[in-house]
Amino acid sequence: MKARTRAATLLLTPFFVLFTAVMVVPIGYAVWLSLFTEKQSGLGFGGTETVFTGLDNYTAALGDRAFLEGFGVLLGYCLLYIPLLLAGALGLALLLDSALARARRFFQLALFLPHAVPGIIAALIWVYLYTPQLSPVVQAMDAGGVGFDFFSPEGTLPSVVNIALWEWLGYNMVIFYAALQAIDRSVLEAATVDGASAWRVAFAIKVPLIRSSLAMVGLFTVIGSLQLFTEPLILNKGTGSAVTSTWTPNMYAYTAAFDRNDYGLAAAASVLLALTAALLSFAVTRLTGRRKAGTANATAPAPKARRARKEQPA
């Protein structure tokens, strides 16, 4: 028993050391930094001093309309992006897992390759494709009578969603496809022998059996959506788009820290965003956990039924 405890301690120690170094310490420093602000003495000619202000930075962030509007942008982004990502990735995975699919390895690689492109490079590529004077796509759309300004206030959010979908659709498709491949083929064969159509097998058998993967991808997608930063930041730089420097909470914190040198406000905004992500993660986890429990209770036979089956003569 002691040897097993020592082995577990030895194996877990590197994880906890790394977790403390890259997670606990930075979060603790951000919380500590959010409680202070720098003020200049006199008429601004003296030096700056760090003053403890308590929750003033949090009050300032929550009272800033730009910060709250950033959460509104995130809400619209999540409502548009998450359903499209989950439905698209799941649909592609089901298509590749079907008996009619051909060249599966090629299409897996082709769909996954955009994820290998760094986010900044992907955003720059799409900025080129969105620019009317440069993009062959926009020119073809204009020639076909389909005019759309990707940098307008109405087109900015769909433009950012499109970039994110291009980056992450193939990655999540691979996760769903791997989960589908782990399903016992005998279950699918039995359903086919019983007369179930391909659509019924896909949505009544395959999808419920990979619900845990759906929940995991949904959770990670929610967390990733709250961290939206790279794509709108690129669109904000010299494109003439409607994206402002405080378009998302992450951009608000970035602007507060590196444009206004207000590190306390930036830390407070970051902590508030982290708390939002934690609450949403908890809500998604509880919701998916209840659904799993409900499914398990619905599919498990009642105790009396099990006893009755055991008592039946062979």
Backbone bond lengths (Angstrom), bond angles and torsions (degrees), N, CA, C in turn:
res aa  C-N    CA-C-N  psi(-1)  N-CA   C-N-CA  omega(-1)  CA-C   N-CA-C  phi
1 M - - - 1.464 - - 1.525 110.81 -
2 K 1.332 116.79 -42.91 1.459 120.13 178.76 1.519 111.03 -64.97
3 A 1.340 116.38 -38.76 1.461 119.48 179.09 1.528 110.83 -64.61
4 R 1.329 115.37 -39.14 1.465 119.07 178.69 1.529 110.54 -65.97
5 T 1.322 117.07 -39.58 1.463 120.72 178.45 1.518 111.39 -64.59
6 R 1.329 116.57 -42.49 1.464 120.09 178.35 1.523 111.28 -63.95
7 A 1.331 116.51 -39.83 1.466 120.16 179.61 1.528 110.67 -64.81
8 A 1.337 115.80 -43.39 1.467 119.39 178.87 1.527 110.74 -63.80
9 T 1.327 116.01 -41.51 1.468 119.69 178.60 1.515 111.39 -63.11
10 L 1.330 116.66 -42.33 1.453 121.46 -179.81 1.527 111.45 -63.47
11 L 1.320 116.98 -39.55 1.462 120.67 -177.87 1.524 112.51 -76.55
12 L 1.326 116.86 -32.75 1.458 120.40 -176.36 1.530 113.29 -86.01
13 T 1.328 117.15 -21.97 1.463 120.24 -176.78 1.529 112.87 -58.60
14 P 1.332 120.64 -46.83 1.478 118.56 178.54 1.525 113.28 -58.54
15 F 1.344 116.85 -37.50 1.463 119.42 178.84 1.525 111.11 -63.49
16 F 1.330 116.62 -47.82 1.462 119.44 -177.40 1.531 111.46 -67.62
17 V 1.322 117.41 -34.11 1.466 120.21 176.49 1.526 109.94 -64.74
18 L 1.326 116.32 -47.10 1.467 120.16 179.59 1.522 111.00 -66.15
19 F 1.334 117.26 -41.04 1.465 121.22 179.01 1.530 110.87 -61.98
20 T 1.321 116.26 -41.03 1.463 120.01 178.43 1.515 111.42 -66.53
21 A 1.333 116.50 -39.56 1.460 120.58 -176.09 1.521 112.37 -71.27
22 V 1.333 117.83 -39.15 1.465 119.73 -172.99 1.521 113.51 -103.26
23 M 1.337 117.76 -8.83 1.459 119.83 -178.75 1.527 112.34 -122.25
24 V 1.322 116.69 -59.90 1.462 120.64 -172.99 1.528 111.31 -66.50
25 V 1.316 116.69 -47.78 1.467 119.91 -177.72 1.532 111.89 -65.09
26 P 1.347 120.56 -47.99 1.471 118.48 177.86 1.530 113.79 -61.41
27 I 1.339 116.66 -39.23 1.470 118.75 178.87 1.527 110.55 -66.26
28 G 1.312 116.41 -43.07 1.461 119.66 177.87 1.518 111.91 -62.42
29 Y 1.335 116.77 -39.56 1.467 119.80 178.60 1.526 110.88 -67.13
30 A 1.338 116.98 -38.20 1.467 120.03 178.23 1.529 110.86 -64.22
31 V 1.326 116.70 -42.19 1.465 119.82 178.39 1.524 110.19 -63.74
32 W 1.317 117.01 -43.89 1.473 120.54 178.69 1.528 110.98 -63.38
33 L 1.337 116.75 -42.45 1.461 120.63 -179.01 1.526 111.61 -66.17
34 S 1.335 117.04 -30.59 1.463 120.04 -178.56 1.527 112.97 -70.37
35 L 1.313 117.26 -13.97 1.461 120.98 -179.12 1.524 112.90 -90.36
36 F 1.339 117.28 0.18 1.461 121.09 -176.70 1.527 109.94 -126.84
37 T 1.304 116.10 161.25 1.459 122.66 173.88 1.514 108.72 -146.73
38 E 1.318 115.28 157.33 1.459 120.23 179.97 1.528 109.54 -101.85
39 K 1.307 115.91 129.89 1.462 121.55 179.70 1.519 109.48 -126.76
40 Q 1.330 114.04 146.58 1.456 119.84 178.12 1.525 109.66 -95.49
41 S 1.303 116.16 138.57 1.455 120.86 -179.84 1.523 110.75 -85.03
42 G 1.324 116.44 158.59 1.452 121.60 177.87 1.509 112.59 64.86
43 L 1.329 116.85 -137.73 1.460 123.35 -178.94 1.523 111.93 -95.77
44 G 1.286 116.37 17.59 1.458 119.49 179.76 1.506 113.16 99.90
45 F 1.341 117.07 -2.43 1.456 119.99 -179.25 1.528 111.84 -88.74
46 G 1.331 116.42 -16.40 1.443 119.60 179.81 1.519 111.48 -85.60
47 G 1.313 115.55 -177.17 1.453 119.67 179.22 1.518 111.41 -78.40
48 T 1.312 114.60 173.18 1.467 120.50 178.24 1.516 109.81 -95.88
49 E 1.306 115.21 150.41 1.453 120.46 176.88 1.521 109.18 -133.06
50 T 1.320 115.07 145.50 1.454 121.64 179.99 1.514 108.84 -87.09
51 V 1.328 115.48 123.80 1.465 121.64 -174.90 1.521 109.13 -119.86
52 F 1.321 115.57 135.42 1.464 120.03 175.96 1.531 108.98 -74.70
53 T 1.353 115.53 124.24 1.463 120.18 -177.57 1.524 112.82 -120.96
54 G 1.318 117.28 4.79 1.460 119.55 178.34 1.521 112.38 65.11
55 L 1.320 115.43 -124.99 1.469 121.39 -176.83 1.530 112.39 -95.59
56 D 1.312 117.94 15.99 1.459 120.40 -177.93 1.528 112.10 -62.67
57 N 1.320 117.08 -37.44 1.459 119.52 179.46 1.529 111.28 -65.78
58 Y 1.326 116.09 -37.41 1.469 119.57 177.05 1.530 110.38 -66.72
59 T 1.315 116.11 -40.63 1.474 119.69 177.62 1.520 111.01 -63.93
60 A 1.340 116.24 -40.26 1.461 120.01 179.47 1.526 111.21 -65.30
61 A 1.337 116.87 -40.97 1.464 119.94 179.58 1.529 111.39 -66.08
62 L 1.336 115.68 -46.71 1.468 119.39 -179.17 1.525 111.90 -68.84
63 G 1.326 117.75 -23.41 1.453 121.06 177.83 1.515 113.96 -89.21
64 D 1.330 116.56 -4.27 1.464 120.76 -179.86 1.532 109.27 -88.71
65 R 1.311 116.04 121.82 1.462 120.34 -177.35 1.523 111.98 -62.54
66 A 1.325 116.94 -35.58 1.463 120.31 -179.32 1.525 111.20 -62.51
67 F 1.321 116.80 -39.19 1.467 120.73 179.52 1.525 110.94 -66.78
68 L 1.323 117.74 -43.23 1.454 121.08 179.66 1.527 111.24 -68.87
69 E 1.327 117.35 -36.89 1.458 119.73 176.65 1.525 111.26 -64.80
70 G 1.324 116.89 -28.65 1.463 120.27 175.69 1.522 111.63 -62.59
71 F 1.323 117.23 -38.18 1.462 120.09 176.17 1.529 110.78 -68.22
72 G 1.339 116.85 -32.50 1.457 119.21 174.66 1.519 111.67 -64.13
73 V 1.336 116.68 -39.64 1.461 120.80 176.00 1.531 110.21 -63.08
74 L 1.334 116.81 -42.65 1.459 120.27 178.53 1.530 111.57 -62.40
75 L 1.324 116.53 -38.15 1.461 119.74 178.49 1.525 110.77 -62.39
76 G 1.326 116.80 -47.62 1.457 119.75 177.52 1.519 112.12 -62.90
77 Y 1.325 116.35 -38.65 1.466 121.17 178.07 1.526 110.96 -62.36
78 C 1.329 117.04 -46.27 1.465 120.67 -179.60 1.529 111.72 -64.87
79 L 1.323 117.26 -41.35 1.462 120.79 -179.26 1.524 111.69 -64.80
80 L 1.308 117.15 -29.40 1.459 120.68 179.99 1.524 112.22 -92.25
81 Y 1.311 116.97 -40.57 1.464 121.54 -171.53 1.530 113.13 -80.23
82 I 1.320 117.44 -47.23 1.474 119.77 -172.89 1.524 112.50 -63.32
83 P 1.343 120.50 -48.67 1.476 118.46 178.00 1.529 112.90 -61.00
84 L 1.342 117.22 -40.37 1.456 119.53 179.51 1.521 111.43 -65.02
85 L 1.323 117.06 -40.60 1.462 120.35 -179.67 1.519 111.39 -65.94
86 L 1.342 117.14 -49.71 1.458 120.32 -177.64 1.528 111.09 -64.09
87 A 1.338 116.93 -45.11 1.460 120.13 -179.21 1.527 111.07 -66.14
88 G 1.329 116.71 -42.76 1.461 119.44 -179.10 1.514 112.41 -67.16
89 A 1.332 117.54 -45.89 1.463 120.55 -179.60 1.524 111.11 -65.26
90 L 1.325 116.98 -41.71 1.460 120.43 179.34 1.530 110.80 -66.66
91 G 1.329 117.23 -42.09 1.457 120.18 179.16 1.521 112.27 -62.52
92 L 1.330 117.28 -43.04 1.463 120.27 178.05 1.529 111.25 -65.51
93 A 1.344 116.81 -39.88 1.462 119.85 179.06 1.536 110.99 -64.54
94 L 1.315 117.31 -42.79 1.469 120.44 177.42 1.520 111.01 -64.05
95 L 1.320 116.84 -37.00 1.458 120.34 178.68 1.521 111.29 -65.80
96 L 1.333 116.86 -43.41 1.460 119.66 178.91 1.527 111.81 -69.23
97 D 1.326 116.91 -28.44 1.463 120.63 -178.91 1.528 112.37 -83.23
98 S 1.309 117.54 -10.40 1.461 120.17 -178.16 1.521 110.69 -73.50
99 A 1.327 114.57 162.12 1.466 120.20 -178.60 1.519 112.03 -70.07
100 L 1.330 117.99 -19.07 1.460 121.52 -177.32 1.517 112.88 -84.95
101 A 1.338 117.70 -9.00 1.463 120.54 -175.29 1.517 111.24 -71.33
102 R 1.311 115.58 140.42 1.459 122.75 176.64 1.531 108.28 -126.95
103 A 1.329 115.74 155.36 1.476 121.93 178.74 1.530 110.88 52.10
104 R 1.320 116.31 51.15 1.468 120.56 -175.14 1.519 112.07 -64.19
105 R 1.326 117.10 -42.35 1.463 119.08 -177.94 1.527 111.23 -63.70
106 F 1.316 116.34 -39.11 1.466 119.48 179.43 1.521 110.90 -62.86
107 F 1.329 117.32 -46.72 1.456 120.22 -177.60 1.530 111.41 -70.80
108 Q 1.340 118.09 -32.58 1.464 119.50 174.56 1.522 110.45 -60.93
109 L 1.350 115.79 -46.34 1.461 120.13 -179.89 1.523 111.30 -66.19
110 A 1.333 116.72 -42.53 1.462 120.51 -178.14 1.525 111.30 -64.47
111 L 1.334 117.11 -38.91 1.459 120.19 -179.44 1.529 111.99 -76.77
112 F 1.338 116.46 -26.60 1.463 119.64 -178.51 1.526 112.44 -83.75
113 L 1.328 117.77 -24.07 1.463 121.11 -174.17 1.533 114.07 -56.29
114 P 1.351 120.46 -40.54 1.477 117.99 178.38 1.519 113.97 -56.33
115 H 1.345 117.74 -28.84 1.466 119.80 178.98 1.526 111.31 -69.14
116 A 1.330 116.74 -24.78 1.465 120.19 179.41 1.522 112.13 -75.18
117 V 1.324 117.33 -14.13 1.464 120.93 177.95 1.526 108.75 -80.85
118 P 1.337 119.44 127.83 1.476 120.38 178.35 1.525 111.78 -56.11
119 G 1.332 115.95 148.76 1.449 120.83 -175.83 1.525 113.73 -58.09
120 I 1.333 116.80 -38.20 1.467 119.73 179.82 1.522 110.58 -65.50
121 I 1.337 116.79 -43.18 1.460 120.71 179.85 1.526 110.13 -64.65
122 A 1.350 116.33 -41.89 1.461 119.78 178.75 1.526 111.07 -61.52
123 A 1.333 116.59 -42.91 1.466 119.67 179.27 1.524 111.05 -64.23
124 L 1.333 118.33 -38.98 1.461 121.10 178.41 1.523 111.43 -65.85
125 I 1.329 116.39 -38.82 1.469 120.06 177.53 1.523 110.57 -60.63
126 W 1.340 115.55 -45.14 1.457 119.00 -177.24 1.532 111.78 -74.11
127 V 1.321 118.48 -28.50 1.463 119.88 173.37 1.526 109.61 -61.83
128 Y 1.326 116.04 -40.66 1.463 120.00 175.89 1.525 110.45 -62.10
129 L 1.332 117.48 -42.94 1.461 120.79 -178.96 1.523 112.62 -73.20
130 Y 1.325 117.49 -17.77 1.461 121.18 178.39 1.532 112.63 -90.26
131 T 1.331 118.37 -17.89 1.459 121.86 -173.92 1.525 110.04 -78.96
132 P 1.328 118.47 119.95 1.476 120.39 -174.49 1.522 113.63 -59.32
133 Q 1.340 118.93 -37.91 1.460 121.18 -176.04 1.525 112.76 -73.48
134 L 1.341 117.67 -15.33 1.460 121.02 -174.75 1.528 113.18 -117.01
135 S 1.305 117.17 -32.34 1.461 121.12 -167.75 1.528 112.65 -79.42
136 P 1.325 117.90 125.20 1.470 119.76 171.74 1.529 111.70 -68.62
137 V 1.339 116.83 -25.83 1.460 120.38 179.08 1.528 110.40 -67.13
138 V 1.330 117.03 -47.58 1.461 120.82 179.20 1.524 110.70 -64.29
139 Q 1.321 116.47 -39.38 1.456 119.40 179.04 1.524 111.23 -64.94
140 A 1.345 117.13 -39.22 1.463 120.20 177.65 1.531 110.51 -67.17
141 M 1.337 116.84 -38.02 1.466 120.21 177.61 1.529 110.81 -64.84
142 D 1.325 116.61 -41.88 1.464 120.04 178.58 1.526 110.77 -65.16
143 A 1.325 116.22 -38.54 1.462 119.54 179.04 1.523 111.57 -65.98
144 G 1.314 116.01 -30.47 1.460 120.33 178.82 1.515 113.48 -88.27
145 G 1.310 116.73 4.03 1.457 120.21 178.82 1.513 114.67 81.14
146 V 1.331 116.79 13.76 1.468 121.36 179.33 1.526 107.26 -108.42
147 G 1.307 116.88 86.44 1.453 120.67 -179.75 1.520 111.56 -88.75
148 F 1.326 115.48 131.15 1.469 119.30 178.88 1.517 108.46 -149.59
149 D 1.324 116.00 127.17 1.461 121.79 178.73 1.526 108.65 -95.12
150 F 1.325 115.63 107.21 1.463 120.76 -177.22 1.525 112.74 -70.91
151 F 1.326 118.19 -15.41 1.457 122.03 -178.39 1.517 113.02 -102.81
152 S 1.322 117.65 3.50 1.462 121.27 179.89 1.521 110.08 -75.90
153 P 1.332 118.31 164.44 1.473 119.70 177.38 1.521 112.93 -57.57
154 E 1.348 117.25 -33.69 1.465 119.63 179.71 1.531 111.70 -80.48
155 G 1.326 117.56 -24.64 1.458 120.09 -175.70 1.510 114.99 -98.04
156 T 1.325 117.26 -9.07 1.469 119.68 -176.18 1.524 111.73 -65.13
157 L 1.327 117.42 -49.11 1.460 120.19 -177.57 1.532 111.81 -62.62
158 P 1.343 120.40 -48.04 1.468 118.97 175.00 1.526 113.05 -59.68
159 S 1.333 117.33 -33.30 1.463 119.88 178.49 1.523 111.23 -63.91
160 V 1.335 116.67 -44.34 1.464 120.63 179.18 1.527 110.40 -67.05
161 V 1.321 117.32 -40.64 1.471 120.91 178.23 1.523 110.53 -61.47
162 N 1.326 116.98 -40.33 1.458 120.73 179.86 1.528 111.43 -62.51
163 I 1.332 116.59 -41.93 1.465 120.02 178.53 1.527 110.45 -63.11
164 A 1.329 116.99 -44.98 1.463 121.03 -179.37 1.525 111.04 -64.41
165 L 1.327 117.67 -39.86 1.458 120.56 177.51 1.519 110.87 -63.15
166 W 1.306 117.01 -42.41 1.459 121.02 179.32 1.533 111.16 -60.99
167 E 1.315 116.55 -34.85 1.458 120.76 -178.37 1.526 112.67 -77.47
168 W 1.342 118.04 -40.26 1.462 121.10 -165.66 1.528 114.88 -110.40
169 L 1.315 118.46 -8.34 1.458 120.03 -177.12 1.532 111.32 -63.51
170 G 1.322 116.71 -48.06 1.459 120.18 -179.00 1.512 113.49 -66.18
171 Y 1.322 116.51 -36.42 1.473 120.55 179.36 1.525 111.13 -61.17
172 N 1.333 116.74 -48.69 1.463 120.04 -179.43 1.522 111.88 -72.56
173 M 1.326 117.12 -28.28 1.452 120.09 174.18 1.522 111.24 -60.92
174 V 1.335 117.23 -40.12 1.460 121.41 178.77 1.529 110.60 -63.36
175 I 1.323 117.05 -39.64 1.470 120.54 177.93 1.525 110.50 -62.64
176 F 1.326 117.60 -47.17 1.463 120.75 179.38 1.527 111.31 -65.03
177 Y 1.324 116.69 -39.23 1.466 119.66 -179.25 1.527 110.80 -65.40
178 A 1.335 116.76 -40.62 1.466 119.84 177.21 1.526 111.27 -62.35
179 A 1.350 117.00 -39.85 1.465 120.45 177.46 1.524 111.15 -65.69
180 L 1.319 117.36 -38.68 1.472 120.45 178.45 1.520 111.17 -66.55
181 Q 1.318 116.80 -36.02 1.459 119.59 179.49 1.530 112.21 -68.44
182 A 1.323 116.86 -22.96 1.472 120.32 -179.90 1.524 112.71 -81.43
183 I 1.332 118.30 -7.75 1.470 120.95 179.54 1.525 109.57 -69.60
184 D 1.318 116.25 138.54 1.457 121.70 177.73 1.528 109.66 -61.73
185 R 1.316 116.59 118.84 1.461 120.54 -176.90 1.518 112.46 -64.53
186 S 1.346 117.16 -25.53 1.462 119.28 -179.66 1.532 111.40 -64.50
187 V 1.342 116.63 -31.88 1.465 120.20 177.37 1.526 110.32 -64.73
188 L 1.324 116.44 -43.18 1.455 120.38 179.77 1.525 111.32 -68.69
189 E 1.324 116.34 -38.92 1.462 119.43 178.32 1.523 111.38 -65.26
190 A 1.331 116.31 -38.40 1.463 119.59 178.43 1.520 111.11 -64.40
191 A 1.331 116.63 -40.20 1.462 119.99 178.55 1.525 111.06 -65.44
192 T 1.329 116.61 -38.75 1.464 120.01 178.69 1.524 110.95 -66.55
193 V 1.338 117.04 -41.25 1.467 121.07 178.33 1.531 110.34 -63.40
194 D 1.336 117.19 -34.49 1.468 120.92 179.26 1.524 112.72 -74.25
195 G 1.335 116.57 -3.69 1.456 119.60 176.22 1.512 115.50 99.41
196 A 1.328 118.80 9.67 1.462 121.19 179.33 1.529 109.97 -70.50
197 S 1.312 116.05 136.96 1.462 120.38 178.52 1.522 110.09 -75.37
198 A 1.335 115.13 169.38 1.474 119.67 -179.39 1.531 110.95 -63.04
199 W 1.339 117.26 -38.10 1.466 120.62 178.31 1.526 111.06 -65.11
200 R 1.333 116.50 -40.89 1.470 119.69 -179.11 1.525 111.00 -69.10
201 V 1.322 116.57 -38.81 1.466 119.72 177.05 1.528 110.15 -62.41
202 A 1.338 116.24 -40.76 1.461 120.19 -176.39 1.524 111.78 -67.63
203 F 1.336 116.73 -48.31 1.463 119.92 -170.31 1.527 113.47 -97.71
204 A 1.333 119.14 -18.29 1.459 120.75 179.07 1.516 112.89 -101.25
205 I 1.334 117.07 -16.35 1.470 119.56 -178.29 1.524 110.95 -122.00
206 K 1.318 117.14 -54.06 1.470 119.49 -175.06 1.524 112.04 -66.13
207 V 1.329 116.53 -50.61 1.471 119.55 -176.10 1.531 112.07 -61.75
208 P 1.353 120.32 -45.83 1.476 118.39 177.29 1.525 113.20 -61.77
209 L 1.329 117.51 -30.98 1.468 120.05 -177.87 1.531 112.68 -75.35
210 I 1.320 118.12 -17.51 1.472 120.09 177.69 1.530 110.28 -111.27
211 R 1.334 116.82 26.54 1.462 120.45 -178.63 1.529 111.68 -59.62
212 S 1.324 117.67 -35.29 1.462 119.64 179.82 1.527 111.16 -63.94
213 S 1.333 116.83 -38.39 1.472 119.71 176.61 1.523 110.98 -67.09
214 L 1.324 116.75 -38.41 1.459 120.34 176.48 1.529 110.93 -61.54
215 A 1.334 116.11 -42.08 1.458 119.99 179.57 1.525 111.03 -65.64
216 M 1.335 116.97 -40.74 1.464 120.42 -179.75 1.530 110.80 -64.85
217 V 1.325 116.58 -46.99 1.461 120.18 179.65 1.526 110.43 -64.19
218 G 1.329 116.79 -40.41 1.461 119.56 177.71 1.519 112.16 -61.45
219 L 1.339 116.42 -41.47 1.466 120.47 179.40 1.521 111.04 -64.23
220 F 1.330 117.05 -48.46 1.462 120.42 -179.47 1.523 111.62 -65.35
221 T 1.334 116.71 -32.81 1.460 119.90 179.37 1.518 111.19 -69.41
222 V 1.328 117.08 -39.01 1.468 120.35 176.96 1.527 110.21 -62.32
223 I 1.335 116.25 -46.08 1.466 119.79 -179.99 1.529 110.53 -63.57
224 G 1.338 116.93 -43.59 1.456 120.09 179.46 1.517 112.80 -65.36
225 S 1.332 116.94 -34.61 1.465 120.16 179.87 1.518 111.48 -65.20
226 L 1.331 116.99 -36.30 1.462 119.95 178.88 1.520 112.26 -68.97
227 Q 1.326 117.03 -17.98 1.463 121.17 179.93 1.523 112.41 -95.06
228 L 1.316 117.52 17.48 1.466 121.66 -177.93 1.530 110.41 -55.12
229 F 1.326 116.35 122.10 1.467 119.45 -176.23 1.526 112.77 -152.73
230 T 1.330 117.44 -53.49 1.463 120.89 -169.57 1.520 112.48 -62.63
231 E 1.330 116.50 -50.50 1.464 120.16 -174.49 1.536 112.16 -62.76
232 P 1.341 119.21 -50.71 1.473 117.72 178.02 1.522 113.30 -66.72
233 L 1.336 117.80 -28.77 1.469 119.20 177.94 1.522 110.59 -64.35
234 I 1.333 117.67 -40.85 1.459 120.86 178.06 1.523 110.42 -66.81
235 L 1.346 116.72 -40.40 1.460 119.72 178.97 1.533 111.59 -66.42
236 N 1.321 116.64 -24.14 1.464 120.81 -179.45 1.526 112.79 -77.67
237 K 1.334 116.63 -19.92 1.463 120.59 -173.28 1.530 111.35 -91.96
238 G 1.324 116.80 93.34 1.448 121.44 169.33 1.511 116.53 73.51
239 T 1.336 119.06 18.79 1.460 120.06 179.49 1.520 112.30 -101.67
240 G 1.333 116.90 -10.83 1.452 119.49 -176.55 1.512 113.47 72.97
241 S 1.319 117.48 19.16 1.460 121.10 -178.79 1.525 109.91 -80.60
242 A 1.319 114.81 172.27 1.463 120.82 -179.81 1.519 112.08 -81.61
243 V 1.324 118.31 2.02 1.464 121.50 179.33 1.523 108.69 -74.17
244 T 1.321 116.38 124.28 1.459 121.83 178.61 1.524 110.17 -97.83
245 S 1.305 116.39 174.58 1.467 120.73 -178.95 1.527 112.19 -72.48
246 T 1.329 117.80 -10.79 1.475 121.30 178.29 1.526 110.05 -122.36
247 W 1.329 116.92 31.94 1.461 121.97 -173.43 1.518 112.12 -64.26
248 T 1.325 118.52 -35.34 1.460 123.90 176.63 1.529 108.83 -124.34
249 P 1.339 118.54 161.74 1.470 119.77 177.97 1.521 113.39 -58.80
250 N 1.333 117.85 -35.51 1.458 120.00 177.33 1.525 111.16 -64.37
251 M 1.320 116.66 -41.36 1.461 120.24 177.89 1.529 110.83 -67.91
252 Y 1.322 116.42 -34.44 1.471 120.40 176.17 1.529 110.12 -61.33
253 A 1.344 117.06 -46.38 1.459 120.52 179.19 1.522 111.10 -65.14
254 Y 1.327 117.19 -39.44 1.464 121.33 178.87 1.531 110.58 -62.76
255 T 1.327 116.78 -44.89 1.463 121.13 179.82 1.526 111.05 -65.22
256 A 1.339 116.19 -41.80 1.462 119.39 179.71 1.524 111.43 -62.92
257 A 1.340 117.31 -37.00 1.457 120.72 -176.18 1.524 112.20 -78.92
258 F 1.330 117.72 -46.95 1.467 120.38 -168.13 1.526 114.23 -104.94
259 D 1.324 117.62 -14.63 1.465 119.43 174.48 1.527 111.97 -100.82
260 R 1.349 116.42 -38.56 1.464 120.28 -178.06 1.527 112.72 -105.69
261 N 1.328 116.85 -5.44 1.464 122.48 -179.19 1.529 112.53 56.04
262 D 1.303 116.90 32.54 1.464 122.44 177.97 1.532 107.61 -102.92
263 Y 1.323 115.63 82.02 1.457 120.27 -173.86 1.524 112.00 -71.48
264 G 1.307 117.81 -29.83 1.457 119.82 177.19 1.516 111.74 -64.95
265 L 1.326 117.55 -44.17 1.461 121.30 177.74 1.518 110.70 -65.82
266 A 1.331 116.96 -40.80 1.465 120.19 178.45 1.529 111.19 -62.76
267 A 1.335 116.42 -41.20 1.463 119.90 178.69 1.521 111.00 -66.08
268 A 1.330 117.29 -40.72 1.463 120.58 178.82 1.525 110.98 -63.12
269 A 1.338 116.98 -43.12 1.463 120.63 178.07 1.524 110.63 -63.18
270 S 1.324 117.15 -38.58 1.464 120.74 179.44 1.524 111.29 -67.42
271 V 1.317 116.96 -40.16 1.467 120.45 179.03 1.531 110.32 -65.64
272 L 1.326 117.07 -41.59 1.465 120.40 177.93 1.524 111.12 -62.69
273 L 1.326 117.01 -39.64 1.465 120.36 177.42 1.524 110.91 -66.76
274 A 1.333 117.03 -39.16 1.459 120.64 177.99 1.530 111.19 -64.70
275 L 1.327 117.19 -40.04 1.461 120.59 177.01 1.530 111.22 -64.03
276 T 1.321 116.83 -39.19 1.459 120.51 176.93 1.523 111.04 -62.47
277 A 1.331 116.02 -43.71 1.463 119.90 178.58 1.524 111.10 -63.54
278 A 1.337 117.03 -40.02 1.462 120.27 179.39 1.530 111.26 -64.94
279 L 1.321 117.21 -42.69 1.465 120.51 179.63 1.525 111.52 -65.54
280 L 1.324 117.15 -42.45 1.460 120.08 178.81 1.525 110.95 -67.05
281 S 1.324 117.33 -38.38 1.465 120.59 176.91 1.519 110.86 -62.96
282 F 1.313 116.40 -41.72 1.467 120.18 177.93 1.518 110.60 -63.56
283 A 1.341 116.71 -42.18 1.470 120.19 -179.63 1.525 111.02 -64.68
284 V 1.347 117.50 -43.54 1.462 120.55 179.46 1.525 110.67 -64.79
285 T 1.337 116.91 -40.16 1.465 120.25 179.72 1.519 111.28 -64.95
286 R 1.328 117.51 -44.00 1.461 120.52 178.58 1.520 111.39 -64.55
287 L 1.321 116.86 -41.09 1.457 120.74 -178.57 1.523 110.92 -64.36
288 T 1.321 117.11 -47.57 1.465 119.75 179.39 1.519 111.50 -67.57
289 G 1.352 117.33 -33.76 1.457 120.01 177.22 1.514 112.26 -64.17
290 R 1.327 117.20 -41.29 1.464 120.43 177.72 1.519 111.68 -65.15
291 R 1.335 116.28 -38.37 1.465 119.30 179.48 1.522 110.81 -66.01
292 K 1.341 116.44 -39.24 1.460 119.19 177.74 1.519 110.91 -64.01
293 A 1.343 116.45 -43.33 1.460 119.86 179.45 1.512 111.22 -63.27
294 G 1.336 116.67 -41.96 1.454 120.06 178.94 1.511 112.18 -64.01
295 T 1.332 116.71 -38.37 1.456 120.21 178.32 1.511 111.07 -67.46
296 A 1.338 116.69 -41.14 1.451 120.34 179.92 1.526 111.13 -64.88
297 N 1.322 117.13 -41.86 1.469 119.94 179.10 1.516 111.75 -67.78
298 A 1.324 116.22 -32.93 1.457 119.15 -178.73 1.515 111.91 -74.00
299 T 1.343 116.81 -32.98 1.455 120.02 -176.89 1.521 113.32 -88.95
300 A 1.339 118.48 -22.10 1.464 120.59 -178.43 1.526 110.21 -75.99
301 P 1.346 118.13 135.82 1.460 120.11 178.15 1.513 111.44 -69.63
302 A 1.297 116.70 150.81 1.455 121.49 179.41 1.516 110.58 -66.28
303 P 1.354 118.20 153.67 1.460 120.40 -179.52 1.528 112.54 -58.01
304 K 1.332 117.94 -42.24 1.452 119.92 -179.61 1.519 110.98 -63.13
305 A 1.341 115.28 -38.38 1.457 118.41 179.66 1.517 110.84 -65.70
306 R 1.357 115.96 -38.02 1.453 118.74 178.54 1.515 110.91 -66.17
307 R 1.344 117.68 -41.18 1.466 119.71 178.85 1.514 110.90 -65.14
308 A 1.336 114.97 -37.72 1.458 118.14 -179.75 1.524 111.15 -64.61
309 R 1.316 115.91 -37.51 1.451 118.78 178.33 1.515 111.97 -66.37
310 K 1.352 115.33 -37.69 1.474 118.49 179.85 1.521 111.63 -68.20
311 E 1.363 116.25 -33.78 1.462 119.98 -176.44 1.524 113.12 -80.02
312 Q 1.360 116.90 -12.13 1.451 118.21 -179.24 1.527 109.35 -68.97
313 P 1.352 116.68 137.51 1.465 118.86 179.03 1.516 111.51 -68.01
314 A 1.277 115.32 149.97 1.475 119.93 -179.97 1.520 109.88 -70.96
